[in-house]
Amino acid sequence: MSDEQASRSYLASTMGCYCPRCREGRLFKSQRAYKFGEILKMNQACPVCGQPTEIEPGFYYGTAYVSYALTIALSTATFVAWLVLIGMSVKEGDHRIWYWLTFNGILLLALQPIFMRLARSIWISWFVKYDPHWKIHPISRESTERIVKEHMNNW
Ligand SMILES: [Zn+2]
């Protein structure tokens, strides 16, 4: 990785599932979210700066809340879009709300791999700060000491 791409924004870094510390290394082993069995396979540490991706045992349990928030946000967005573009009512014979429910359900299912990855990327970005000088700063000790290696490959 070269210096010129070192200043990825927080949003671009998080959405792209990059390491929050250097914003250059990839969090996940495969870049394809839809490769079955590889969805949540993470690099044990960032391949660029060495930041561990599992800071402590069970670090990613909390991502369920992030996934839930993403699901609510997307559902709200599609609901409003549906209401504006297609419309819906509770009148008898108007099935448009059921069409929205079906559409939204399928969309949420289809996006699960992306949401699962995004939830982890967002989660770790709240705990690991961006360090533009990661090349000269050592990884903070408290974050590496709590690593449990055996847990790393069970995801
Ligand atoms: Zn990194």
Backbone and ligand atoms as CSV (ligand in chain L), in Angstrom:
chain,resi,resn,atom,element,x,y,z
A,1,MET,N,N,0.851,-1.199,0.000
A,1,MET,CA,C,0.000,0.000,0.000
A,1,MET,C,C,0.883,1.245,0.000
A,2,SER,N,N,0.443,2.243,-0.720
A,2,SER,CA,C,1.269,3.429,-0.850
A,2,SER,C,C,0.717,4.586,-0.024
A,3,ASP,N,N,1.509,5.604,0.090
A,3,ASP,CA,C,1.153,6.734,0.937
A,3,ASP,C,C,-0.023,7.557,0.414
A,4,GLU,N,N,-0.164,7.611,-0.904
A,4,GLU,CA,C,-1.163,8.549,-1.444
A,4,GLU,C,C,-2.599,8.167,-1.109
A,5,GLN,N,N,-2.847,6.899,-0.743
A,5,GLN,CA,C,-4.224,6.537,-0.419
A,5,GLN,C,C,-4.433,6.421,1.097
A,6,ALA,N,N,-3.523,7.008,1.848
A,6,ALA,CA,C,-3.562,6.841,3.296
A,6,ALA,C,C,-4.685,7.627,3.960
A,7,SER,N,N,-5.264,8.591,3.261
A,7,SER,CA,C,-6.234,9.445,3.944
A,7,SER,C,C,-7.665,9.162,3.524
A,8,ARG,N,N,-8.058,7.903,3.584
A,8,ARG,CA,C,-9.447,7.517,3.366
A,8,ARG,C,C,-10.285,8.118,4.499
A,9,SER,N,N,-11.464,8.602,4.186
A,9,SER,CA,C,-12.308,9.194,5.229
A,9,SER,C,C,-12.860,8.105,6.150
A,10,TYR,N,N,-13.373,8.532,7.304
A,10,TYR,CA,C,-13.962,7.567,8.237
A,10,TYR,C,C,-15.071,6.769,7.549
A,11,LEU,N,N,-15.927,7.486,6.825
A,11,LEU,CA,C,-17.066,6.843,6.171
A,11,LEU,C,C,-16.608,5.850,5.102
A,12,ALA,N,N,-15.687,6.287,4.249
A,12,ALA,CA,C,-15.203,5.419,3.175
A,12,ALA,C,C,-14.498,4.207,3.754
A,13,SER,N,N,-13.738,4.423,4.815
A,13,SER,CA,C,-13.013,3.337,5.456
A,13,SER,C,C,-13.973,2.329,6.085
A,14,THR,N,N,-14.969,2.836,6.810
A,14,THR,CA,C,-15.907,1.950,7.502
A,14,THR,C,C,-16.804,1.212,6.511
A,15,MET,N,N,-17.344,1.945,5.538
A,15,MET,CA,C,-18.221,1.317,4.544
A,15,MET,C,C,-17.463,0.286,3.710
A,16,GLY,N,N,-16.178,0.558,3.478
A,16,GLY,CA,C,-15.379,-0.344,2.670
A,16,GLY,C,C,-14.746,-1.474,3.469
A,17,CYS,N,N,-15.053,-1.546,4.778
A,17,CYS,CA,C,-14.510,-2.570,5.668
A,17,CYS,C,C,-12.979,-2.542,5.706
A,18,TYR,N,N,-12.436,-1.350,5.873
A,18,TYR,CA,C,-10.989,-1.216,6.048
A,18,TYR,C,C,-10.663,-1.140,7.533
A,19,CYS,N,N,-9.415,-1.444,7.854
A,19,CYS,CA,C,-8.922,-1.337,9.221
A,19,CYS,C,C,-9.101,0.104,9.708
A,20,PRO,N,N,-9.728,0.280,10.893
A,20,PRO,CA,C,-9.969,1.645,11.373
A,20,PRO,C,C,-8.695,2.374,11.801
A,21,ARG,N,N,-7.624,1.630,12.067
A,21,ARG,CA,C,-6.404,2.262,12.560
A,21,ARG,C,C,-5.605,2.900,11.425
A,22,CYS,N,N,-5.377,2.141,10.342
A,22,CYS,CA,C,-4.577,2.693,9.237
A,22,CYS,C,C,-5.437,3.068,8.033
A,23,ARG,N,N,-6.672,2.535,7.982
A,23,ARG,CA,C,-7.595,2.774,6.882
A,23,ARG,C,C,-7.036,2.309,5.543
A,24,GLU,N,N,-6.124,1.346,5.592
A,24,GLU,CA,C,-5.543,0.817,4.359
A,24,GLU,C,C,-5.730,-0.688,4.231
A,25,GLY,N,N,-5.545,-1.390,5.346
A,25,GLY,CA,C,-5.653,-2.849,5.306
A,25,GLY,C,C,-7.113,-3.294,5.328
A,26,ARG,N,N,-7.346,-4.475,4.792
A,26,ARG,CA,C,-8.701,-5.018,4.749
A,26,ARG,C,C,-9.002,-5.809,6.011
A,27,LEU,N,N,-10.228,-5.661,6.534
A,27,LEU,CA,C,-10.628,-6.427,7.711
A,27,LEU,C,C,-10.932,-7.871,7.358
A,28,PHE,N,N,-11.494,-8.097,6.164
A,28,PHE,CA,C,-11.943,-9.436,5.800
A,28,PHE,C,C,-11.007,-10.097,4.799
A,29,LYS,N,N,-10.949,-11.433,4.877
A,29,LYS,CA,C,-10.025,-12.166,4.020
A,29,LYS,C,C,-10.442,-12.088,2.563
A,30,SER,N,N,-11.732,-12.313,2.315
A,30,SER,CA,C,-12.222,-12.245,0.942
A,30,SER,C,C,-12.915,-10.906,0.731
A,31,GLN,N,N,-12.695,-10.314,-0.420
A,31,GLN,CA,C,-13.321,-9.032,-0.718
A,31,GLN,C,C,-14.755,-9.216,-1.211
A,32,ARG,N,N,-15.130,-10.478,-1.475
A,32,ARG,CA,C,-16.483,-10.744,-1.969
A,32,ARG,C,C,-17.374,-11.191,-0.824
A,33,ALA,N,N,-18.320,-10.316,-0.445
A,33,ALA,CA,C,-19.199,-10.593,0.687
A,33,ALA,C,C,-20.093,-11.794,0.434
A,34,TYR,N,N,-20.307,-12.152,-0.840
A,34,TYR,CA,C,-21.252,-13.215,-1.144
A,34,TYR,C,C,-20.592,-14.569,-1.381
A,35,LYS,N,N,-19.329,-14.668,-1.073
A,35,LYS,CA,C,-18.666,-15.950,-1.192
A,35,LYS,C,C,-19.042,-16.784,0.027
A,36,PHE,N,N,-19.826,-17.829,-0.194
A,36,PHE,CA,C,-20.373,-18.605,0.911
A,36,PHE,C,C,-19.261,-19.178,1.796
A,37,GLY,N,N,-19.429,-19.052,3.111
A,37,GLY,CA,C,-18.446,-19.571,4.047
A,37,GLY,C,C,-17.329,-18.582,4.354
A,38,GLU,N,N,-17.271,-17.510,3.606
A,38,GLU,CA,C,-16.191,-16.537,3.805
A,38,GLU,C,C,-16.723,-15.195,4.306
A,39,ILE,N,N,-18.035,-15.163,4.531
A,39,ILE,CA,C,-18.680,-13.885,4.841
A,39,ILE,C,C,-18.019,-13.197,6.028
A,40,LEU,N,N,-17.792,-13.972,7.102
A,40,LEU,CA,C,-17.255,-13.352,8.308
A,40,LEU,C,C,-15.804,-13.748,8.597
A,41,LYS,N,N,-15.111,-14.319,7.605
A,41,LYS,CA,C,-13.695,-14.658,7.825
A,41,LYS,C,C,-12.859,-13.382,7.803
A,42,MET,N,N,-12.297,-13.072,8.968
A,42,MET,CA,C,-11.524,-11.834,9.082
A,42,MET,C,C,-10.040,-12.142,9.116
A,43,ASN,N,N,-9.259,-11.180,8.695
A,43,ASN,CA,C,-7.825,-11.284,8.926
A,43,ASN,C,C,-7.606,-11.185,10.434
A,44,GLN,N,N,-6.719,-12.025,10.968
A,44,GLN,CA,C,-6.466,-12.019,12.406
A,44,GLN,C,C,-5.956,-10.652,12.849
A,45,ALA,N,N,-5.117,-10.084,12.020
A,45,ALA,CA,C,-4.645,-8.727,12.256
A,45,ALA,C,C,-4.647,-8.018,10.915
A,46,CYS,N,N,-4.689,-6.694,10.968
A,46,CYS,CA,C,-4.658,-5.919,9.738
A,46,CYS,C,C,-3.377,-6.248,8.963
A,47,PRO,N,N,-3.496,-6.619,7.676
A,47,PRO,CA,C,-2.307,-6.976,6.897
A,47,PRO,C,C,-1.371,-5.793,6.650
A,48,VAL,N,N,-1.827,-4.585,6.910
A,48,VAL,CA,C,-0.986,-3.407,6.674
A,48,VAL,C,C,-0.325,-2.908,7.961
A,49,CYS,N,N,-1.121,-2.681,9.019
A,49,CYS,CA,C,-0.538,-2.085,10.229
A,49,CYS,C,C,-0.459,-3.066,11.405
A,50,GLY,N,N,-1.060,-4.236,11.284
A,50,GLY,CA,C,-0.957,-5.227,12.354
A,50,GLY,C,C,-1.972,-5.087,13.466
A,51,GLN,N,N,-2.907,-4.168,13.327
A,51,GLN,CA,C,-3.960,-4.012,14.331
A,51,GLN,C,C,-4.776,-5.308,14.434
A,52,PRO,N,N,-4.862,-5.908,15.643
A,52,PRO,CA,C,-5.695,-7.112,15.770
A,52,PRO,C,C,-7.165,-6.778,15.477
A,53,THR,N,N,-7.858,-7.709,14.829
A,53,THR,CA,C,-9.261,-7.433,14.483
A,53,THR,C,C,-10.219,-7.904,15.564
A,54,GLU,N,N,-9.760,-8.850,16.408
A,54,GLU,CA,C,-10.600,-9.200,17.550
A,54,GLU,C,C,-9.889,-8.731,18.806
A,55,ILE,N,N,-10.358,-7.612,19.327
A,55,ILE,CA,C,-9.658,-6.940,20.404
A,55,ILE,C,C,-9.730,-7.733,21.700
A,56,GLU,N,N,-10.842,-8.399,21.925
A,56,GLU,CA,C,-10.986,-9.248,23.108
A,56,GLU,C,C,-11.944,-10.373,22.766
A,57,PRO,N,N,-11.973,-11.446,23.594
A,57,PRO,CA,C,-12.869,-12.564,23.283
A,57,PRO,C,C,-14.318,-12.098,23.194
A,58,GLY,N,N,-15.011,-12.559,22.181
A,58,GLY,CA,C,-16.407,-12.185,22.022
A,58,GLY,C,C,-16.615,-10.740,21.628
A,59,PHE,N,N,-15.571,-10.159,21.070
A,59,PHE,CA,C,-15.623,-8.733,20.741
A,59,PHE,C,C,-16.818,-8.379,19.867
A,60,TYR,N,N,-17.190,-9.281,18.957
A,60,TYR,CA,C,-18.207,-8.934,17.968
A,60,TYR,C,C,-19.635,-9.311,18.370
A,61,TYR,N,N,-19.833,-9.781,19.601
A,61,TYR,CA,C,-21.194,-10.116,20.019
A,61,TYR,C,C,-22.119,-8.900,19.915
A,62,GLY,N,N,-21.584,-7.752,20.237
A,62,GLY,CA,C,-22.393,-6.533,20.228
A,62,GLY,C,C,-22.853,-6.102,18.856
A,63,THR,N,N,-22.307,-6.725,17.807
A,63,THR,CA,C,-22.673,-6.296,16.455
A,63,THR,C,C,-24.136,-6.596,16.137
A,64,ALA,N,N,-24.774,-7.465,16.927
A,64,ALA,CA,C,-26.201,-7.742,16.717
A,64,ALA,C,C,-27.004,-6.443,16.792
A,65,TYR,N,N,-26.600,-5.564,17.702
A,65,TYR,CA,C,-27.307,-4.293,17.849
A,65,TYR,C,C,-27.083,-3.400,16.639
A,66,VAL,N,N,-25.869,-3.449,16.100
A,66,VAL,CA,C,-25.557,-2.643,14.912
A,66,VAL,C,C,-26.359,-3.163,13.720
A,67,SER,N,N,-26.405,-4.497,13.555
A,67,SER,CA,C,-27.196,-5.101,12.483
A,67,SER,C,C,-28.659,-4.703,12.598
A,68,TYR,N,N,-29.145,-4.734,13.827
A,68,TYR,CA,C,-30.540,-4.379,14.083
A,68,TYR,C,C,-30.808,-2.930,13.672
A,69,ALA,N,N,-29.895,-2.035,14.055
A,69,ALA,CA,C,-30.041,-0.618,13.694
A,69,ALA,C,C,-30.000,-0.431,12.182
A,70,LEU,N,N,-29.114,-1.169,11.499
A,70,LEU,CA,C,-29.028,-1.085,10.043
A,70,LEU,C,C,-30.330,-1.562,9.407
A,71,THR,N,N,-30.891,-2.645,9.962
A,71,THR,CA,C,-32.143,-3.213,9.453
A,71,THR,C,C,-33.292,-2.215,9.598
A,72,ILE,N,N,-33.372,-1.587,10.766
A,72,ILE,CA,C,-34.427,-0.598,11.017
A,72,ILE,C,C,-34.259,0.596,10.076
A,73,ALA,N,N,-33.007,1.051,9.914
A,73,ALA,CA,C,-32.745,2.211,9.066
A,73,ALA,C,C,-33.143,1.927,7.621
A,74,LEU,N,N,-32.762,0.751,7.128
A,74,LEU,CA,C,-33.091,0.412,5.738
A,74,LEU,C,C,-34.597,0.244,5.565
A,75,SER,N,N,-35.242,-0.420,6.534
A,75,SER,CA,C,-36.685,-0.640,6.436
A,75,SER,C,C,-37.438,0.686,6.445
A,76,THR,N,N,-36.999,1.605,7.284
A,76,THR,CA,C,-37.623,2.927,7.330
A,76,THR,C,C,-37.460,3.627,5.988
A,77,ALA,N,N,-36.264,3.542,5.431
A,77,ALA,CA,C,-35.986,4.192,4.147
A,77,ALA,C,C,-36.849,3.606,3.032
A,78,THR,N,N,-36.949,2.276,2.964
A,78,THR,CA,C,-37.765,1.678,1.892
A,78,THR,C,C,-39.249,1.953,2.128
A,79,PHE,N,N,-39.656,2.006,3.411
A,79,PHE,CA,C,-41.063,2.297,3.715
A,79,PHE,C,C,-41.445,3.693,3.224
A,80,VAL,N,N,-40.598,4.662,3.541
A,80,VAL,CA,C,-40.869,6.045,3.128
A,80,VAL,C,C,-40.837,6.158,1.602
A,81,ALA,N,N,-39.845,5.515,0.981
A,81,ALA,CA,C,-39.742,5.551,-0.475
A,81,ALA,C,C,-40.977,4.917,-1.117
A,82,TRP,N,N,-41.418,3.803,-0.549
A,82,TRP,CA,C,-42.603,3.096,-1.074
A,82,TRP,C,C,-43.846,3.976,-0.947
A,83,LEU,N,N,-43.966,4.607,0.210
A,83,LEU,CA,C,-45.111,5.485,0.495
A,83,LEU,C,C,-45.168,6.626,-0.511
A,84,VAL,N,N,-44.024,7.207,-0.812
A,84,VAL,CA,C,-43.956,8.357,-1.714
A,84,VAL,C,C,-44.122,7.921,-3.165
A,85,LEU,N,N,-43.424,6.870,-3.562
A,85,LEU,CA,C,-43.364,6.490,-4.975
A,85,LEU,C,C,-44.532,5.603,-5.393
A,86,ILE,N,N,-44.952,4.700,-4.509
A,86,ILE,CA,C,-45.973,3.724,-4.885
A,86,ILE,C,C,-47.264,3.962,-4.111
A,87,GLY,N,N,-47.106,4.349,-2.864
A,87,GLY,CA,C,-48.263,4.617,-2.018
A,87,GLY,C,C,-48.752,3.359,-1.330
A,88,MET,N,N,-49.442,3.533,-0.219
A,88,MET,CA,C,-50.074,2.405,0.463
A,88,MET,C,C,-51.146,2.937,1.395
A,89,SER,N,N,-52.104,2.079,1.699
A,89,SER,CA,C,-53.182,2.462,2.607
A,89,SER,C,C,-53.651,1.212,3.341
A,90,VAL,N,N,-54.502,1.419,4.338
A,90,VAL,CA,C,-55.021,0.261,5.080
A,90,VAL,C,C,-56.414,-0.118,4.572
A,91,LYS,N,N,-56.806,0.476,3.443
A,91,LYS,CA,C,-58.122,0.157,2.863
A,91,LYS,C,C,-58.180,-1.294,2.392
A,92,GLU,N,N,-59.366,-1.855,2.455
A,92,GLU,CA,C,-59.555,-3.219,1.975
A,92,GLU,C,C,-59.271,-3.283,0.475
A,93,GLY,N,N,-58.584,-4.318,0.066
A,93,GLY,CA,C,-58.284,-4.474,-1.356
A,93,GLY,C,C,-56.995,-3.787,-1.764
A,94,ASP,N,N,-56.409,-2.991,-0.878
A,94,ASP,CA,C,-55.117,-2.357,-1.183
A,94,ASP,C,C,-54.010,-3.238,-0.613
A,95,HIS,N,N,-53.327,-3.919,-1.487
A,95,HIS,CA,C,-52.303,-4.863,-1.032
A,95,HIS,C,C,-50.906,-4.274,-1.038
A,96,ARG,N,N,-50.814,-2.976,-1.260
A,96,ARG,CA,C,-49.484,-2.396,-1.464
A,96,ARG,C,C,-48.575,-2.505,-0.235
A,97,ILE,N,N,-49.191,-2.481,0.956
A,97,ILE,CA,C,-48.359,-2.601,2.169
A,97,ILE,C,C,-47.742,-4.006,2.256
A,98,TRP,N,N,-48.479,-5.012,1.762
A,98,TRP,CA,C,-47.948,-6.379,1.759
A,98,TRP,C,C,-46.844,-6.522,0.717
A,99,TYR,N,N,-47.009,-5.830,-0.390
A,99,TYR,CA,C,-45.954,-5.850,-1.413
A,99,TYR,C,C,-44.672,-5.235,-0.839
A,100,TRP,N,N,-44.871,-4.136,-0.082
A,100,TRP,CA,C,-43.685,-3.516,0.536
A,100,TRP,C,C,-43.021,-4.478,1.526
A,101,LEU,N,N,-43.854,-5.103,2.353
A,101,LEU,CA,C,-43.312,-6.045,3.344
A,101,LEU,C,C,-42.510,-7.159,2.668
A,102,THR,N,N,-43.053,-7.697,1.578
A,102,THR,CA,C,-42.378,-8.766,0.850
A,102,THR,C,C,-41.072,-8.257,0.242
A,103,PHE,N,N,-41.173,-7.114,-0.432
A,103,PHE,CA,C,-39.994,-6.513,-1.052
A,103,PHE,C,C,-38.903,-6.246,-0.012
A,104,ASN,N,N,-39.322,-5.634,1.107
A,104,ASN,CA,C,-38.358,-5.275,2.146
A,104,ASN,C,C,-37.716,-6.525,2.761
A,105,GLY,N,N,-38.532,-7.553,2.962
A,105,GLY,CA,C,-38.025,-8.810,3.524
A,105,GLY,C,C,-36.968,-9.446,2.634
A,106,ILE,N,N,-37.274,-9.484,1.328
A,106,ILE,CA,C,-36.325,-10.076,0.373
A,106,ILE,C,C,-35.043,-9.238,0.320
A,107,LEU,N,N,-35.225,-7.928,0.304
A,107,LEU,CA,C,-34.061,-7.030,0.258
A,107,LEU,C,C,-33.166,-7.224,1.484
A,108,LEU,N,N,-33.781,-7.306,2.674
A,108,LEU,CA,C,-33.012,-7.494,3.908
A,108,LEU,C,C,-32.252,-8.818,3.887
A,109,LEU,N,N,-32.925,-9.874,3.402
A,109,LEU,CA,C,-32.261,-11.172,3.306
A,109,LEU,C,C,-31.069,-11.105,2.361
A,110,ALA,N,N,-31.305,-10.480,1.213
A,110,ALA,CA,C,-30.253,-10.386,0.195
A,110,ALA,C,C,-29.058,-9.593,0.704
A,111,LEU,N,N,-29.322,-8.614,1.569
A,111,LEU,CA,C,-28.243,-7.735,2.041
A,111,LEU,C,C,-27.571,-8.252,3.316
A,112,GLN,N,N,-28.044,-9.375,3.853
A,112,GLN,CA,C,-27.476,-9.875,5.108
A,112,GLN,C,C,-25.945,-9.972,5.121
A,113,PRO,N,N,-25.322,-10.577,4.093
A,113,PRO,CA,C,-23.856,-10.668,4.139
A,113,PRO,C,C,-23.185,-9.298,4.249
A,114,ILE,N,N,-23.726,-8.322,3.518
A,114,ILE,CA,C,-23.146,-6.977,3.568
A,114,ILE,C,C,-23.386,-6.349,4.938
A,115,PHE,N,N,-24.591,-6.532,5.473
A,115,PHE,CA,C,-24.910,-5.973,6.787
A,115,PHE,C,C,-24.031,-6.578,7.882
A,116,MET,N,N,-23.809,-7.897,7.800
A,116,MET,CA,C,-23.001,-8.565,8.825
A,116,MET,C,C,-21.574,-8.028,8.833
A,117,ARG,N,N,-21.047,-7.801,7.634
A,117,ARG,CA,C,-19.692,-7.253,7.536
A,117,ARG,C,C,-19.642,-5.797,7.976
A,118,LEU,N,N,-20.628,-5.057,7.508
A,118,LEU,CA,C,-20.683,-3.639,7.836
A,118,LEU,C,C,-20.821,-3.445,9.345
A,119,ALA,N,N,-21.630,-4.295,9.985
A,119,ALA,CA,C,-21.834,-4.196,11.430
A,119,ALA,C,C,-20.502,-4.372,12.166
A,120,ARG,N,N,-19.682,-5.325,11.706
A,120,ARG,CA,C,-18.365,-5.534,12.340
A,120,ARG,C,C,-17.438,-4.369,12.087
A,121,SER,N,N,-17.489,-3.866,10.858
A,121,SER,CA,C,-16.627,-2.742,10.507
A,121,SER,C,C,-16.979,-1.503,11.330
A,122,ILE,N,N,-18.289,-1.254,11.477
A,122,ILE,CA,C,-18.747,-0.112,12.282
A,122,ILE,C,C,-18.356,-0.328,13.740
A,123,TRP,N,N,-18.569,-1.545,14.216
A,123,TRP,CA,C,-18.280,-1.875,15.619
A,123,TRP,C,C,-16.817,-1.616,15.965
A,124,ILE,N,N,-15.910,-2.164,15.154
A,124,ILE,CA,C,-14.482,-2.013,15.476
A,124,ILE,C,C,-14.049,-0.552,15.315
A,125,SER,N,N,-14.734,0.186,14.449
A,125,SER,CA,C,-14.370,1.595,14.247
A,125,SER,C,C,-14.682,2.435,15.478
A,126,TRP,N,N,-15.553,1.921,16.358
A,126,TRP,CA,C,-15.871,2.642,17.599
A,126,TRP,C,C,-14.826,2.383,18.682
A,127,PHE,N,N,-14.027,1.354,18.519
A,127,PHE,CA,C,-13.059,0.978,19.563
A,127,PHE,C,C,-11.613,1.261,19.173
A,128,VAL,N,N,-11.348,1.260,17.872
A,128,VAL,CA,C,-9.986,1.495,17.409
A,128,VAL,C,C,-9.949,2.835,16.690
A,129,LYS,N,N,-9.120,3.729,17.207
A,129,LYS,CA,C,-9.031,5.077,16.642
A,129,LYS,C,C,-8.119,5.098,15.410
A,130,TYR,N,N,-8.456,5.980,14.488
A,130,TYR,CA,C,-7.596,6.197,13.331
A,130,TYR,C,C,-6.299,6.850,13.798
A,131,ASP,N,N,-5.184,6.299,13.341
A,131,ASP,CA,C,-3.885,6.875,13.667
A,131,ASP,C,C,-3.134,7.156,12.371
A,132,PRO,N,N,-3.120,8.430,11.928
A,132,PRO,CA,C,-2.441,8.748,10.664
A,132,PRO,C,C,-0.949,8.440,10.718
A,133,HIS,N,N,-0.413,8.315,11.925
A,133,HIS,CA,C,1.022,8.018,12.054
A,133,HIS,C,C,1.250,6.578,12.515
A,134,TRP,N,N,0.390,5.680,12.035
A,134,TRP,CA,C,0.469,4.277,12.468
A,134,TRP,C,C,1.812,3.644,12.159
A,135,LYS,N,N,2.518,4.193,11.129
A,135,LYS,CA,C,3.803,3.604,10.753
A,135,LYS,C,C,4.851,3.771,11.852
A,136,ILE,N,N,4.771,4.872,12.596
A,136,ILE,CA,C,5.782,5.098,13.629
A,136,ILE,C,C,5.271,4.816,15.042
A,137,HIS,N,N,3.938,4.732,15.213
A,137,HIS,CA,C,3.395,4.431,16.541
A,137,HIS,C,C,3.214,2.925,16.705
A,138,PRO,N,N,3.609,2.401,17.860
A,138,PRO,CA,C,3.319,0.981,18.103
A,138,PRO,C,C,1.822,0.794,18.385
A,139,ILE,N,N,1.317,-0.413,18.186
A,139,ILE,CA,C,-0.080,-0.706,18.513
A,139,ILE,C,C,-0.236,-0.612,20.021
A,140,SER,N,N,-1.315,0.041,20.468
A,140,SER,CA,C,-1.460,0.261,21.911
A,140,SER,C,C,-1.503,-1.080,22.648
A,141,ARG,N,N,-0.791,-1.135,23.756
A,141,ARG,CA,C,-0.585,-2.409,24.450
A,141,ARG,C,C,-1.870,-3.019,24.978
A,142,GLU,N,N,-2.733,-2.184,25.523
A,142,GLU,CA,C,-3.940,-2.780,26.138
A,142,GLU,C,C,-4.808,-3.487,25.108
A,143,SER,N,N,-4.685,-3.081,23.832
A,143,SER,CA,C,-5.525,-3.750,22.842
A,143,SER,C,C,-4.935,-5.083,22.393
A,144,THR,N,N,-3.619,-5.227,22.455
A,144,THR,CA,C,-3.042,-6.499,22.012
A,144,THR,C,C,-2.981,-7.517,23.139
A,145,GLU,N,N,-2.850,-7.057,24.367
A,145,GLU,CA,C,-2.725,-7.994,25.477
A,145,GLU,C,C,-3.990,-8.791,25.723
A,146,ARG,N,N,-5.113,-8.235,25.311
A,146,ARG,CA,C,-6.383,-8.900,25.598
A,146,ARG,C,C,-6.781,-9.887,24.500
A,147,ILE,N,N,-5.946,-10.033,23.515
A,147,ILE,CA,C,-6.253,-10.958,22.418
A,147,ILE,C,C,-6.198,-12.410,22.894
A,148,VAL,N,N,-7.201,-13.171,22.542
A,148,VAL,CA,C,-7.172,-14.606,22.784
A,148,VAL,C,C,-7.100,-15.288,21.430
A,149,LYS,N,N,-5.931,-15.846,21.139
A,149,LYS,CA,C,-5.679,-16.386,19.804
A,149,LYS,C,C,-6.644,-17.506,19.406
A,150,GLU,N,N,-7.003,-18.387,20.353
A,150,GLU,CA,C,-7.853,-19.539,20.018
A,150,GLU,C,C,-9.222,-19.099,19.498
A,151,HIS,N,N,-9.646,-17.913,19.904
A,151,HIS,CA,C,-10.970,-17.466,19.488
A,151,HIS,C,C,-10.963,-16.895,18.074
A,152,MET,N,N,-9.782,-16.621,17.582
A,152,MET,CA,C,-9.715,-15.883,16.335
A,152,MET,C,C,-10.293,-16.640,15.142
A,153,ASN,N,N,-10.106,-17.955,15.101
A,153,ASN,CA,C,-10.488,-18.678,13.898
A,153,ASN,C,C,-11.839,-19.357,13.989
A,154,ASN,N,N,-12.568,-19.039,15.059
A,154,ASN,CA,C,-13.862,-19.695,15.230
A,154,ASN,C,C,-15.016,-18.936,14.609
A,155,TRP,N,N,-14.722,-17.876,13.902
A,155,TRP,CA,C,-15.838,-17.084,13.352
A,155,TRP,C,C,-16.309,-17.637,12.043
L,1,ZN,ZN,ZN,-4.436,-1.375,9.702
